[in-house]
């Protein structure tokens, strides 16, 4: 069988072939379906293992003290060999899983059966391994209706539950949770379920917004002042009844914040592993009650309980670690706890080493990550749209340099008003051929813009060896197919949005790129090229922490009979237009979205779309058709790092930071970036340089746009990804 192991000396992680454990008396043999990576505890171990020996010593002074004692008792040589032997050995990872009982050990007859679904705990028994032997006090049956991937949260849920019990919350209390990682998010939910009002504190904006979705009243950065204001308002200035420390790291700020915001004789519960240099005066003057929460609950670290199976009488110890485990699963079953929003990523167990690497290097930003094991039920989960972006050789140079000869497929209103006027005036562009379905419209475009030829046959334009670039500006339903054909013909392609109306159409475009090796593609996402927006983003400056973006699109109603309203053939209105707004947000954040959730009014005309990004940023796009015609069409706000960018319909912008900047007087026209976008495309084609927007980003934006309809249909978030 396979198991995840780590060498603490070298930092090596491996998926090792090891012998399956035997089924000993007093326990069960469990085949794992899902196991949970603790992105706090486990990743701390993984990070420590990659440190130098000096770094390891600094991070674990408790172990250094043991080594010093051993040297005094046994001498330097034996101690050194003992330490090196221990460091240079494989150790297991993992402590929370769900699986199916494969064999029942003696002494458990009648309490559990082969085939039962169980949740398991323990850093020696609930490992990231295909098979585990688990003693009876470290597993419990999964209630009916609880999905295996959710039951895998049982152990971390028990840790959070034990921490909440140590705080002894009562109905009507107010609590502060410092640290909104995996355990902190669960603590928030458990407190809310107990009738407690919760304030959260975390430097990660994305985690703050997630905690608010899960029931917290207000969450904010610990040092922003927002948390203190919220506590004052909710408690009448008295302070919170309990503070739960679920933060890690070496700073003493959580302990100091707890003293500042706790009420007189309040309780401070340490659940995480943070620095605890208690400021004596602050804790003494309020007579604060400092408590520790020991992992999953009573029984933890007691070998007679965990290994020998000796339970504590319920009359003396109401909540043991096993009873906490069962209680948390019951809360999930009754809808009192919801772990699905915490699942950032589900990885196949075979990719375990790569998944840990991505987590350690920050490539995968996650609250919770699950491993799915071979044979595990691929249960219905949140939908996922993804596409494999073909591997490409370095960008090809154009067949011509210095001049772009182009064909237009379509010459409707947008092409004639927003694209062709800019191209017709350029000396480095030759408008060689225009193709439309109507001979008259082709003739009109030839006359207005000076095309050399007008035609109604697409094939002749694509076959023309003198054409360098093709513009696809036809109806939405034809974009993907015409783009596919033009790429296969070896042309550079500029296609108006949308690139595709379905995932299958997108797959055909990417198939053409893979087949031809031609990746010279640009989609008409022009807003990222708008001069005022680029100027504003430059003045906003480099973003450090997660951002919160709000984008209101006052789209207005369509005229009766508009072809934009033909959803059956041309896609929904948002599918046709929404890529503009998603691309704009992604460009501003410098990331591509990883999740989309959408909700709509009953008539499906007004949409609320939530985008989640890998660095923790979130964006809300409100796409409305019911607003006033006189209100600006697009207003955009970006908040991050104590700064705000306010953008008003390509006419005015402001940046609020240490110094406020506001754009100059309203320009005569609203430049949405078409000219600059065309400049970039022409430069790429004539020079042979990279295309203006990476293919991966074009694909991610297209997937995110398509995911809106999927989310509306399923009522669930949709994971997306452009896989290299």
C-alpha positions as CSV (number, residue, x, y, z in Angstrom):
1,X,0.0,0.0,0.0
2,X,1.0,3.6,-0.3
3,X,1.6,6.1,2.5
4,X,2.8,9.7,2.7
5,X,6.1,10.0,4.7
6,X,8.7,12.7,5.3
7,X,12.3,12.7,6.2
8,X,12.7,15.4,8.8
9,X,16.4,15.7,8.2
10,X,16.4,16.3,4.5
11,X,12.8,17.5,4.1
12,X,12.1,14.9,1.5
13,X,8.4,14.0,1.0
14,X,7.6,10.7,-0.5
15,X,4.6,8.5,-1.4
16,X,6.1,5.3,-0.2
17,X,5.2,1.6,-0.8
18,X,4.9,0.0,2.7
19,X,3.4,-3.2,4.1
20,X,-0.3,-3.0,5.1
21,X,-0.9,-2.9,8.8
22,X,-2.3,-6.0,10.6
23,X,-5.7,-5.8,12.2
24,X,-4.9,-6.1,15.9
25,X,-7.4,-6.7,18.7
26,X,-9.4,-3.8,19.9
27,X,-9.4,-1.9,16.6
28,X,-10.4,-1.9,13.0
29,X,-8.6,-1.9,9.7
30,X,-9.9,1.0,7.6
31,X,-9.5,1.6,3.9
32,X,-9.2,5.3,3.4
33,X,-11.6,7.2,1.2
34,X,-10.6,10.8,2.1
35,X,-8.0,12.2,4.4
36,X,-7.6,15.9,5.3
37,X,-4.4,17.9,5.2
38,X,-4.2,20.2,8.2
39,X,-2.9,23.3,6.5
40,X,-1.8,24.6,9.8
41,X,-0.2,21.8,11.8
42,X,1.0,19.6,9.0
43,X,2.3,22.4,6.8
44,X,4.2,23.7,9.9
45,X,6.0,20.3,10.0
46,X,6.7,20.3,6.3
47,X,8.1,23.8,6.5
48,X,10.3,23.0,9.5
49,X,11.7,19.9,7.7
50,X,13.0,22.1,4.8
51,X,14.9,24.3,7.2
52,X,18.6,24.1,8.0
53,X,19.6,22.3,11.2
54,X,20.0,25.7,12.9
55,X,16.6,26.7,11.7
56,X,15.1,23.5,13.0
57,X,16.7,24.1,16.4
58,X,15.4,27.7,16.5
59,X,11.9,26.5,15.7
60,X,11.8,23.7,18.3
61,X,13.6,25.0,21.5
62,X,11.7,22.3,23.4
63,X,13.5,19.6,21.5
64,X,16.8,21.3,21.8
65,X,16.3,21.3,25.6
66,X,15.8,17.5,25.5
67,X,19.0,17.1,23.5
68,X,20.9,19.1,26.1
69,X,19.6,16.9,28.8
70,X,20.5,13.8,26.9
71,X,24.1,15.1,26.4
72,X,24.4,15.6,30.1
73,X,23.1,12.1,30.8
74,X,24.6,10.0,28.0
75,X,27.4,12.1,26.4
76,X,27.8,13.8,23.1
77,X,28.4,10.8,20.8
78,X,25.4,8.6,21.8
79,X,23.1,11.6,21.8
80,X,24.3,12.7,18.4
81,X,23.8,9.3,16.9
82,X,20.3,9.0,18.5
83,X,19.3,12.5,17.2
84,X,20.6,11.8,13.7
85,X,18.9,8.4,13.5
86,X,15.6,10.0,14.5
87,X,15.9,12.9,12.1
88,X,17.1,10.6,9.2
89,X,14.0,8.4,9.4
90,X,10.7,8.5,7.6
91,X,7.8,9.8,9.7
92,X,4.1,9.7,8.7
93,X,1.8,12.7,8.1
94,X,-1.9,13.0,8.7
95,X,-4.4,12.7,11.5
96,X,-8.0,13.0,10.2
97,X,-9.7,10.8,7.7
98,X,-12.8,8.9,6.7
99,X,-12.9,5.4,5.3
100,X,-14.6,2.0,5.1
101,X,-14.0,-0.8,7.7
102,X,-12.3,-3.7,6.0
103,X,-11.6,-5.9,9.0
104,X,-12.8,-5.9,12.6
105,X,-10.4,-6.9,15.4
106,X,-11.4,-9.1,18.3
107,X,-13.2,-7.5,21.2
108,X,-15.4,-5.3,18.9
109,X,-18.0,-7.8,17.8
110,X,-21.4,-6.1,17.6
111,X,-20.1,-2.6,17.8
112,X,-18.9,-2.1,14.2
113,X,-19.1,-4.2,11.1
114,X,-17.2,-4.6,7.9
115,X,-18.4,-2.1,5.3
116,X,-19.3,0.6,7.9
117,X,-18.2,4.2,7.0
118,X,-16.1,5.6,9.9
119,X,-14.3,8.8,10.8
120,X,-10.9,8.3,12.4
121,X,-8.5,10.4,14.4
122,X,-4.9,10.3,15.6
123,X,-1.5,11.2,14.3
124,X,-0.4,7.6,14.6
125,X,-3.6,6.0,13.3
126,X,-5.4,8.3,10.9
127,X,-2.5,8.8,8.5
128,X,-2.4,9.7,4.9
129,X,-2.3,6.0,4.0
130,X,-4.4,3.7,2.0
131,X,-4.9,1.4,5.0
132,X,-4.8,2.3,8.7
133,X,-5.4,0.3,11.9
134,X,-7.4,2.4,14.3
135,X,-8.2,1.6,18.0
136,X,-11.8,1.7,19.1
137,X,-11.7,5.1,20.9
138,X,-10.3,6.9,17.9
139,X,-13.0,6.1,15.4
140,X,-16.8,6.5,15.2
141,X,-19.5,5.6,12.7
142,X,-20.5,8.3,10.2
143,X,-24.2,9.3,10.5
144,X,-26.4,8.7,7.5
145,X,-26.4,11.5,5.1
146,X,-22.9,12.8,5.9
147,X,-20.7,12.7,2.8
148,X,-17.3,10.9,3.2
149,X,-15.4,14.0,2.2
150,X,-17.1,15.9,5.0
151,X,-16.6,13.2,7.6
152,X,-12.9,13.5,6.9
153,X,-13.0,16.7,8.9
154,X,-14.0,14.9,12.0
155,X,-10.7,15.2,13.9
156,X,-10.2,18.9,13.2
157,X,-13.9,19.4,14.1
158,X,-13.3,17.7,17.4
159,X,-10.3,20.0,18.1
160,X,-12.5,23.0,17.5
161,X,-15.3,21.6,19.6
162,X,-13.0,20.9,22.5
163,X,-11.7,24.5,22.3
164,X,-15.2,25.9,22.4
165,X,-16.1,23.7,25.3
166,X,-13.2,25.1,27.3
167,X,-14.5,28.6,26.8
168,X,-17.9,27.6,28.3
169,X,-19.9,29.9,26.1
170,X,-23.5,30.8,27.0
171,X,-26.5,32.0,24.9
172,X,-26.1,35.7,24.2
173,X,-22.3,35.8,24.8
174,X,-20.0,37.6,22.4
175,X,-16.7,36.0,21.5
176,X,-13.6,37.0,19.6
177,X,-11.8,34.4,17.4
178,X,-8.2,35.3,16.6
179,X,-7.0,33.3,13.6
180,X,-9.4,32.2,10.9
181,X,-7.6,29.3,9.4
182,X,-9.2,25.8,9.2
183,X,-9.7,25.4,13.0
184,X,-10.7,29.1,13.4
185,X,-13.4,28.8,10.8
186,X,-14.9,25.7,12.6
187,X,-14.7,27.5,15.9
188,X,-16.7,30.4,14.4
189,X,-19.4,28.0,13.2
190,X,-19.6,26.1,16.5
191,X,-19.9,29.4,18.5
192,X,-22.7,30.7,16.2
193,X,-24.5,27.3,16.6
194,X,-24.3,27.9,20.4
195,X,-26.0,31.2,20.2
196,X,-22.9,33.3,20.5
197,X,-22.2,36.5,18.5
198,X,-18.7,36.2,16.9
199,X,-16.1,38.8,15.9
200,X,-13.2,37.4,13.9
201,X,-9.6,38.7,13.4
202,X,-7.2,37.6,10.7
203,X,-4.8,39.5,8.3
204,X,-6.2,37.5,5.4
205,X,-9.2,39.4,3.9
206,X,-10.4,36.2,2.1
207,X,-10.6,34.3,5.3
208,X,-12.4,37.2,7.0
209,X,-15.1,37.2,4.3
210,X,-15.4,33.4,4.5
211,X,-16.0,33.6,8.3
212,X,-18.7,36.2,7.8
213,X,-20.4,33.9,5.3
214,X,-20.3,31.2,7.9
215,X,-22.0,33.3,10.6
216,X,-19.5,35.7,12.1
217,X,-20.9,39.2,12.7
218,X,-17.8,41.2,11.7
219,X,-14.3,40.1,10.8
220,X,-11.2,42.2,10.0
221,X,-7.5,42.7,10.2
222,X,-6.3,42.5,13.9
223,X,-4.4,45.8,13.6
224,X,-7.0,47.8,11.5
225,X,-9.1,49.0,14.4
226,X,-12.2,47.5,12.8
227,X,-12.2,44.6,15.2
228,X,-12.0,46.8,18.3
229,X,-14.9,49.0,17.0
230,X,-17.0,45.9,16.3
231,X,-16.3,44.5,19.8
232,X,-17.2,47.9,21.4
233,X,-20.5,48.1,19.5
234,X,-21.6,44.5,20.2
235,X,-20.7,44.6,23.9
236,X,-21.6,48.1,24.8
237,X,-17.9,48.7,25.5
238,X,-17.5,45.9,28.1
239,X,-15.4,43.5,25.9
240,X,-16.0,40.0,24.8
241,X,-16.8,37.1,27.1
242,X,-14.3,34.8,25.5
243,X,-11.3,35.0,23.3
244,X,-10.2,32.0,21.3
245,X,-6.6,32.0,20.2
246,X,-6.4,29.9,17.0
247,X,-3.5,31.7,15.4
248,X,0.1,30.5,14.8
249,X,3.4,32.2,14.4
250,X,5.9,33.8,16.6
251,X,4.2,37.2,17.2
252,X,2.7,38.0,20.6
253,X,0.0,40.3,19.1
254,X,-2.8,37.8,19.5
255,X,-2.2,37.5,23.3
256,X,-2.0,41.3,23.6
257,X,-5.2,41.8,21.5
258,X,-7.0,39.3,23.7
259,X,-6.2,41.3,26.8
260,X,-7.3,44.5,25.2
261,X,-10.7,43.2,24.0
262,X,-11.7,40.8,26.7
263,X,-14.2,41.9,29.4
264,X,-13.3,42.0,33.1
265,X,-12.8,38.3,34.2
266,X,-13.3,37.1,30.7
267,X,-11.8,33.8,29.5
268,X,-8.9,33.4,27.0
269,X,-8.7,29.9,25.4
270,X,-5.5,28.8,23.6
271,X,-6.3,26.3,20.8
272,X,-3.6,27.0,18.3
273,X,0.1,27.3,18.8
274,X,1.0,31.0,19.2
275,X,3.4,32.9,21.3
276,X,2.1,33.3,24.9
277,X,4.2,36.0,26.6
278,X,1.3,37.2,28.8
279,X,1.4,40.9,29.5
280,X,1.2,40.6,33.3
281,X,-0.5,44.0,34.1
282,X,-3.2,43.6,31.4
283,X,-4.1,40.1,32.5
284,X,-3.9,40.8,36.2
285,X,-6.0,44.0,36.1
286,X,-8.8,42.2,34.3
287,X,-8.2,38.9,36.2
288,X,-8.4,37.0,33.0
289,X,-8.9,33.3,33.0
290,X,-6.4,31.7,30.7
291,X,-7.2,28.2,29.6
292,X,-5.6,25.6,27.3
293,X,-7.5,23.2,25.1
294,X,-5.8,19.9,24.7
295,X,-6.4,18.7,21.1
296,X,-9.5,16.5,20.6
297,X,-10.5,16.3,24.2
298,X,-10.1,14.1,27.3
299,X,-8.3,10.9,26.5
300,X,-5.7,12.6,24.3
301,X,-2.2,11.4,25.1
302,X,-3.5,8.8,27.5
303,X,-2.3,5.4,26.1
304,X,-4.8,3.5,28.3
305,X,-7.6,5.4,26.6
306,X,-6.3,5.6,23.1
307,X,-4.5,2.3,22.7
308,X,-6.0,0.0,25.3
309,X,-9.6,1.2,24.7
310,X,-10.5,2.1,28.3
311,X,-13.2,4.6,28.2
312,X,-13.9,7.3,30.8
313,X,-17.3,6.9,32.5
314,X,-19.7,9.4,31.0
315,X,-20.8,10.5,34.5
316,X,-17.3,11.7,35.2
317,X,-16.1,12.8,31.7
318,X,-19.0,13.8,29.5
319,X,-17.0,14.7,26.4
320,X,-14.1,12.5,25.6
321,X,-12.2,12.7,22.3
322,X,-14.3,10.0,20.7
323,X,-17.6,11.6,21.9
324,X,-16.4,14.9,20.6
325,X,-15.7,13.2,17.2
326,X,-19.2,11.8,17.1
327,X,-20.7,15.1,18.2
328,X,-19.1,17.0,15.4
329,X,-20.3,14.5,12.8
330,X,-23.8,14.8,14.3
331,X,-23.6,18.6,13.9
332,X,-22.8,18.1,10.2
333,X,-25.6,15.7,9.8
334,X,-28.1,18.2,11.3
335,X,-26.8,21.1,9.3
336,X,-25.3,22.9,12.3
337,X,-21.8,22.8,10.8
338,X,-20.9,23.2,7.2
339,X,-17.4,22.2,6.0
340,X,-18.0,22.3,2.3
341,X,-17.1,26.0,2.0
342,X,-13.8,25.2,3.6
343,X,-12.7,22.7,0.9
344,X,-10.3,24.7,-1.3
345,X,-9.0,21.7,-3.2
346,X,-9.5,17.9,-3.6
347,X,-6.4,16.1,-4.9
348,X,-6.0,12.5,-6.0
349,X,-3.8,10.6,-3.5
350,X,-1.3,9.8,-6.2
351,X,-0.5,13.5,-6.4
352,X,0.2,13.9,-2.7
353,X,3.8,15.0,-2.9
354,X,3.1,17.6,-5.6
355,X,0.1,18.8,-3.5
356,X,2.3,19.4,-0.5
357,X,4.9,21.1,-2.6
358,X,2.3,23.5,-4.0
359,X,1.0,24.2,-0.5
360,X,4.5,24.8,0.9
361,X,5.5,27.2,-1.9
362,X,2.3,29.1,-1.7
363,X,1.2,28.1,-5.2
364,X,-1.9,26.5,-3.7
365,X,-3.6,28.9,-1.3
366,X,-6.1,26.8,0.7
367,X,-8.1,26.6,3.9
368,X,-8.6,22.8,3.6
369,X,-7.2,20.2,1.2
370,X,-8.5,16.7,0.9
371,X,-6.8,13.6,-0.6
372,X,-9.2,11.3,-2.5
373,X,-8.0,7.7,-2.6
374,X,-8.3,5.0,-5.3
375,X,-11.7,3.4,-5.2
376,X,-13.2,6.2,-3.2
377,X,-16.7,7.1,-4.4
378,X,-16.5,10.1,-6.7
379,X,-19.6,11.5,-5.0
380,X,-21.4,14.5,-6.4
381,X,-19.4,17.5,-5.4
382,X,-19.3,21.1,-6.5
383,X,-19.1,21.2,-10.3
384,X,-15.8,21.8,-11.9
385,X,-14.9,23.3,-15.3
386,X,-11.4,22.9,-16.5
387,X,-9.4,22.7,-19.6
388,X,-6.0,21.5,-20.4
389,X,-4.0,24.2,-22.1
390,X,-1.8,22.6,-24.7
391,X,1.9,22.6,-24.2
392,X,3.5,25.0,-26.7
393,X,6.9,25.6,-28.0
394,X,8.3,29.1,-27.6
395,X,6.2,31.7,-29.4
396,X,6.6,31.5,-33.2
397,X,7.7,34.6,-35.1
398,X,5.3,35.9,-37.6
399,X,5.7,35.0,-41.2
400,X,5.9,38.7,-42.0
401,X,7.5,41.6,-40.1
402,X,6.7,45.3,-40.2
403,X,3.2,45.0,-41.7
404,X,0.0,43.0,-40.8
405,X,-2.2,41.9,-43.7
406,X,-5.6,41.1,-42.3
407,X,-9.0,39.7,-43.1
408,X,-12.2,40.5,-41.2
409,X,-14.9,37.9,-40.8
410,X,-17.9,40.0,-40.0
411,X,-18.3,43.8,-40.3
412,X,-21.2,44.6,-38.0
413,X,-21.8,47.6,-35.8
414,X,-19.0,46.9,-33.3
415,X,-16.4,46.1,-35.9
416,X,-17.3,49.1,-37.9
417,X,-17.4,51.6,-35.0
418,X,-14.8,50.3,-32.5
419,X,-12.2,48.3,-34.5
420,X,-11.9,49.2,-38.1
421,X,-11.6,53.0,-37.7
422,X,-8.5,52.4,-35.6
423,X,-7.0,49.9,-38.1
424,X,-7.8,51.8,-41.3
425,X,-5.6,54.8,-40.2
426,X,-2.5,52.6,-39.6
427,X,0.3,52.4,-42.1
428,X,1.4,49.1,-40.7
429,X,-2.0,47.4,-41.3
430,X,-3.3,46.3,-44.7
431,X,-7.1,45.6,-44.8
432,X,-6.9,42.9,-47.4
433,X,-10.3,41.1,-47.3
434,X,-13.7,41.5,-45.6
435,X,-16.1,38.5,-45.5
436,X,-19.8,38.8,-44.5
437,X,-22.9,36.7,-45.1
438,X,-24.4,39.5,-47.2
439,X,-22.6,40.7,-50.3
440,X,-24.0,44.2,-49.8
441,X,-22.6,44.6,-46.2
442,X,-19.2,43.3,-47.5
443,X,-19.3,45.9,-50.2
444,X,-20.2,48.7,-47.8
445,X,-17.3,47.7,-45.5
446,X,-14.9,47.7,-48.5
447,X,-16.0,51.2,-49.5
448,X,-15.9,52.7,-46.0
449,X,-12.6,51.3,-44.8
450,X,-10.6,50.6,-48.0
451,X,-10.5,46.8,-48.0
452,X,-8.8,45.4,-51.1
453,X,-11.5,42.7,-51.6
454,X,-15.0,41.9,-50.4
455,X,-16.4,38.3,-50.3
456,X,-19.0,36.0,-48.7
457,X,-16.8,32.9,-48.6
458,X,-14.8,32.3,-45.3
459,X,-12.8,29.5,-46.8
460,X,-11.1,31.7,-49.4
461,X,-9.9,34.2,-46.8
462,X,-8.5,31.4,-44.5
463,X,-6.8,29.8,-47.5
464,X,-5.1,33.1,-48.6
465,X,-1.4,32.8,-47.9
466,X,-1.0,36.6,-47.9
467,X,-3.3,36.9,-44.8
468,X,-1.4,37.2,-41.6
469,X,-4.2,37.8,-39.1
470,X,-7.9,37.1,-39.0
471,X,-10.5,39.1,-37.0
472,X,-13.5,37.1,-36.0
473,X,-16.3,39.6,-35.2
474,X,-19.4,37.5,-36.1
475,X,-22.3,36.3,-34.0
476,X,-21.3,34.6,-30.8
477,X,-22.4,31.1,-31.9
478,X,-19.8,31.1,-34.7
479,X,-16.8,32.4,-32.7
480,X,-15.3,29.1,-31.6
481,X,-15.6,27.3,-34.9
482,X,-14.2,30.2,-37.0
483,X,-11.3,30.7,-34.5
484,X,-10.5,26.9,-34.7
485,X,-10.4,27.0,-38.5
486,X,-8.3,30.2,-38.6
487,X,-5.8,28.7,-36.1
488,X,-5.5,25.5,-38.1
489,X,-4.8,27.7,-41.2
490,X,-1.8,29.2,-39.4
491,X,-3.3,32.7,-38.9
492,X,-3.0,35.0,-35.9
493,X,-6.5,35.4,-34.5
494,X,-8.3,38.3,-32.9
495,X,-11.8,37.1,-31.8
496,X,-14.3,39.2,-30.1
497,X,-15.7,37.9,-26.8
498,X,-16.9,35.3,-26.1
499,X,-14.3,32.8,-27.2
500,X,-16.7,29.9,-26.8
501,X,-20.3,29.3,-25.6
502,X,-19.6,25.9,-24.1
503,X,-16.8,23.9,-22.6
504,X,-16.9,21.6,-25.6
505,X,-16.4,24.5,-28.0
506,X,-13.5,25.7,-25.9
507,X,-12.0,22.2,-26.1
508,X,-12.1,22.3,-29.9
509,X,-10.2,25.6,-30.0
510,X,-7.5,24.3,-27.6
511,X,-7.4,21.1,-29.7
512,X,-6.6,23.2,-32.8
513,X,-3.8,24.9,-30.9
514,X,-2.4,21.6,-29.9
515,X,-2.7,20.2,-33.4
516,X,-1.2,23.2,-35.3
517,X,1.2,24.5,-32.7
518,X,-0.3,27.9,-33.4
519,X,-1.1,29.8,-30.2
520,X,-1.4,33.3,-31.8
521,X,-4.8,34.1,-30.2
522,X,-6.3,37.2,-28.6
523,X,-9.8,37.7,-27.3
524,X,-11.3,41.2,-27.3
525,X,-11.1,41.8,-23.6
526,X,-10.3,45.5,-24.1
527,X,-10.9,47.0,-20.6
528,X,-7.6,45.9,-19.2
529,X,-6.1,48.2,-21.9
530,X,-8.2,51.3,-21.0
531,X,-5.7,54.2,-20.3
532,X,-7.6,55.6,-17.2
533,X,-7.9,52.2,-15.6
534,X,-4.2,51.4,-16.2
535,X,-3.2,54.8,-14.8
536,X,-5.4,54.2,-11.7
537,X,-4.0,50.7,-11.2
538,X,-0.5,52.1,-11.4
539,X,-1.2,54.8,-8.8
540,X,-2.9,52.1,-6.5
541,X,0.5,50.4,-6.6
542,X,1.6,46.8,-5.9
543,X,-0.9,44.7,-3.9
544,X,0.5,42.7,-1.0
545,X,-2.5,41.2,0.8
546,X,-5.8,39.8,-0.5
547,X,-8.1,42.3,-2.2
548,X,-11.9,42.8,-2.1
549,X,-13.4,43.9,-5.4
550,X,-16.9,45.2,-6.2
551,X,-18.0,45.6,-9.8
552,X,-21.4,46.9,-10.6
553,X,-22.5,46.5,-14.3
554,X,-25.7,48.5,-15.0
555,X,-26.3,46.6,-18.3
556,X,-29.8,47.9,-18.9
557,X,-32.6,46.2,-20.8
558,X,-32.2,45.0,-24.4
559,X,-34.2,46.4,-27.2
560,X,-37.0,44.1,-28.3
561,X,-35.9,41.5,-30.8
562,X,-32.1,42.0,-30.2
563,X,-30.1,38.9,-31.2
564,X,-28.3,39.2,-27.9
565,X,-31.5,37.9,-26.3
566,X,-31.4,34.6,-28.3
567,X,-30.0,32.5,-25.5
568,X,-30.7,29.2,-27.2
569,X,-28.5,29.9,-30.2
570,X,-26.2,32.7,-29.1
571,X,-25.7,32.0,-25.4
572,X,-27.0,34.0,-22.4
573,X,-26.4,37.7,-22.3
574,X,-23.8,37.3,-19.6
575,X,-22.0,34.5,-21.4
576,X,-21.7,36.9,-24.3
577,X,-20.5,39.9,-22.3
578,X,-19.4,38.8,-18.9
579,X,-15.9,37.9,-19.9
580,X,-15.1,41.6,-20.1
581,X,-15.7,42.1,-16.4
582,X,-14.1,38.9,-15.2
583,X,-11.0,39.6,-17.3
584,X,-10.8,43.2,-15.9
585,X,-10.9,41.9,-12.3
586,X,-8.3,39.2,-13.0
587,X,-6.0,41.7,-14.6
588,X,-6.3,44.1,-11.6
589,X,-5.6,41.2,-9.2
590,X,-2.8,39.6,-11.3
591,X,-4.5,36.2,-10.9
592,X,-7.0,34.0,-12.6
593,X,-10.1,32.9,-10.6
594,X,-10.4,29.4,-9.1
595,X,-14.0,29.4,-8.1
596,X,-17.3,30.9,-9.2
597,X,-20.6,31.1,-7.4
598,X,-23.7,32.8,-9.0
599,X,-27.2,33.7,-7.9
600,X,-29.9,35.3,-9.9
601,X,-33.3,37.0,-9.6
602,X,-36.3,34.7,-10.5
603,X,-36.2,35.9,-14.2
604,X,-32.5,35.1,-14.4
605,X,-31.8,38.7,-15.7
606,X,-30.0,40.2,-12.7
607,X,-26.9,38.2,-11.5
608,X,-24.7,38.3,-8.4
609,X,-21.4,36.5,-9.1
610,X,-18.7,35.8,-6.5
611,X,-15.2,35.0,-7.8
612,X,-12.6,33.5,-5.6
613,X,-8.8,33.9,-6.4
614,X,-5.9,31.7,-5.3
615,X,-4.3,34.4,-3.2
616,X,-7.5,34.9,-1.1
617,X,-8.9,37.8,-3.0
618,X,-12.6,37.9,-3.8
619,X,-14.6,39.8,-6.3
620,X,-18.4,40.4,-6.6
621,X,-19.8,41.3,-10.0
622,X,-23.4,42.6,-9.9
623,X,-24.7,42.3,-13.4
624,X,-28.1,44.1,-13.5
625,X,-30.6,44.8,-16.2
626,X,-33.2,46.5,-14.0
627,X,-31.3,49.7,-13.1
628,X,-31.8,53.3,-14.3
629,X,-30.6,54.1,-17.8
630,X,-29.1,57.3,-16.6
631,X,-26.8,55.6,-14.1
632,X,-23.2,54.9,-15.2
633,X,-22.8,51.4,-16.8
634,X,-19.7,50.3,-15.0
635,X,-18.5,51.2,-11.5
636,X,-15.6,49.4,-9.8
637,X,-14.0,49.5,-6.3
638,X,-10.9,47.7,-5.2
639,X,-9.9,47.6,-1.6
640,X,-6.6,46.1,-0.3
641,X,-3.7,47.0,2.0
642,X,-5.4,50.0,3.5
643,X,-6.0,51.5,0.0
644,X,-9.1,51.9,-2.2
645,X,-9.3,52.4,-5.9
646,X,-12.7,53.8,-7.1
647,X,-13.3,53.7,-10.8
648,X,-16.4,55.4,-12.4
649,X,-17.3,54.3,-15.9
650,X,-14.0,55.1,-17.6
651,X,-14.7,58.8,-16.9
652,X,-13.3,59.4,-13.4
653,X,-11.1,57.5,-11.0
654,X,-9.7,58.0,-7.5
655,X,-7.2,56.2,-5.3
656,X,-7.4,56.6,-1.5
657,X,-4.1,55.9,0.2
658,X,-1.7,57.9,2.2
659,X,-2.3,60.6,-0.4
660,X,-5.5,60.8,-2.3
661,X,-5.3,61.0,-6.1
662,X,-8.2,61.9,-8.3
663,X,-8.1,61.9,-12.1
664,X,-8.4,65.2,-14.0
665,X,-11.5,66.6,-15.6
666,X,-14.0,64.2,-17.3
667,X,-12.6,63.4,-20.7
668,X,-14.6,64.0,-23.9
669,X,-15.0,60.3,-24.6
670,X,-14.8,57.2,-22.5
671,X,-11.8,55.2,-23.8
672,X,-12.5,51.6,-23.0
673,X,-9.1,50.4,-24.4
674,X,-9.9,49.3,-27.9
675,X,-7.2,51.4,-29.6
676,X,-4.5,50.3,-27.1
677,X,-5.7,46.7,-27.4
678,X,-5.3,46.8,-31.2
679,X,-1.9,48.4,-30.9
680,X,-0.8,45.5,-28.7
681,X,-2.2,42.9,-31.1
682,X,-0.6,44.5,-34.2
683,X,2.7,44.8,-32.4
684,X,2.7,41.1,-31.5
685,X,1.8,40.0,-35.0
686,X,4.3,42.2,-36.8
687,X,7.1,41.6,-34.4
688,X,6.5,37.9,-33.6
689,X,6.5,38.7,-29.9
690,X,4.2,37.3,-27.2
691,X,0.5,37.9,-27.5
692,X,-0.9,40.6,-25.3
693,X,-2.7,38.2,-22.9
694,X,-1.4,34.8,-22.0
695,X,-3.4,31.9,-23.4
696,X,-3.9,30.5,-19.8
697,X,-5.6,33.7,-18.8
698,X,-7.9,33.7,-21.8
699,X,-8.9,30.1,-21.0
700,X,-9.5,30.8,-17.3
701,X,-11.7,33.8,-18.0
702,X,-13.7,31.8,-20.5
703,X,-14.2,29.0,-18.1
704,X,-15.2,31.4,-15.3
705,X,-17.8,33.0,-17.7
706,X,-19.2,29.6,-18.5
707,X,-19.2,28.6,-14.9
708,X,-21.8,31.2,-14.1
709,X,-24.5,29.2,-15.9
710,X,-23.3,26.0,-14.3
711,X,-23.5,27.5,-10.8
712,X,-27.0,28.9,-11.5
713,X,-28.1,25.5,-12.6
714,X,-26.6,23.6,-9.6
715,X,-26.9,26.2,-6.9
716,X,-23.3,25.4,-5.9
717,X,-19.8,27.0,-6.4
718,X,-18.0,25.8,-9.5
719,X,-14.2,25.2,-9.4
720,X,-12.4,26.2,-12.5
721,X,-8.9,25.9,-13.8
722,X,-6.8,26.2,-16.9
723,X,-4.4,23.2,-16.5
724,X,-1.0,23.5,-18.2
